[in-house]
Every structure is written in structure tokens, then in C-alpha cells.
Amino acid sequence: MTTSAPTTTKNSRPWIWIVITLVVMVLFWSVVVTIAVKKLPDSVPVTYVSPPADAHN
């Protein structure tokens, strides 16, 4: 005679934990990217200086 464990959400639907994990990861990365965009460093102007005419390659 075999006895089986009672059916629970954890046993009957393991895919739901994968979905929950993916949702948590997406929310985490959304928060990280949002914070990073809000705290961007100041931009530095870059000017191009052409090399002198007598410069060698």
C-alpha cells in the first residue's frame, strides 16, 4: 500500500515558482535601471582636436 503526499500548490504546480521568480527578476532589474537612469553622471563635452599637418602615422 502506497501513501502519497497531500496535493499542494507547491507539488502540483511547480511552474508557478518559475513564473514568480521571473516576475521578481524583471521587477528587480526595472528598479535597478530606473535608479541608474535617475543618477546618471554629468555629461562631459568632448572636442575633437585634429592632429597637426606634419604628424606621422
C-alpha positions in Angstrom: 0.0 0.0 0.0 1.5 3.3 -1.0 0.8 6.6 0.6 1.1 9.8 -1.4 1.8 13.3 -0.1 -1.1 15.6 0.0 -1.5 17.7 -3.1 -0.4 21.2 -2.5 0.2 24.1 -4.8 3.9 23.5 -4.4 3.7 19.9 -5.6 1.0 20.2 -8.3 2.2 23.4 -10.0 6.0 23.8 -9.9 5.9 26.1 -13.0 4.3 28.8 -10.9 7.5 29.3 -8.9 9.4 29.8 -12.1 6.9 32.5 -13.2 7.1 34.2 -9.8 10.9 34.1 -9.9 10.9 35.7 -13.4 8.5 38.4 -12.4 10.6 39.2 -9.3 13.7 39.4 -11.5 12.1 41.7 -14.0 10.9 44.0 -11.2 14.4 44.0 -9.7 16.0 44.9 -13.0 13.4 47.6 -13.6 14.2 49.2 -10.3 17.9 49.0 -10.9 17.7 50.5 -14.3 15.3 53.3 -13.1 17.7 54.2 -10.3 20.7 54.2 -12.7 18.9 56.4 -15.2 18.0 58.9 -12.4 21.5 59.0 -11.1 23.4 59.4 -14.4 26.7 61.3 -14.1 27.1 64.7 -15.6 28.0 64.6 -19.3 31.4 65.8 -20.3 31.7 67.7 -23.6 34.3 66.1 -25.9 36.0 68.2 -28.5 37.9 66.7 -31.4 41.4 68.1 -31.9 42.7 67.5 -35.4 46.4 66.4 -35.5 48.9 68.8 -36.8 49.6 68.6 -40.6 53.2 67.3 -40.0 52.2 64.5 -37.7 53.4 61.0 -38.7 51.2 57.9 -38.5 
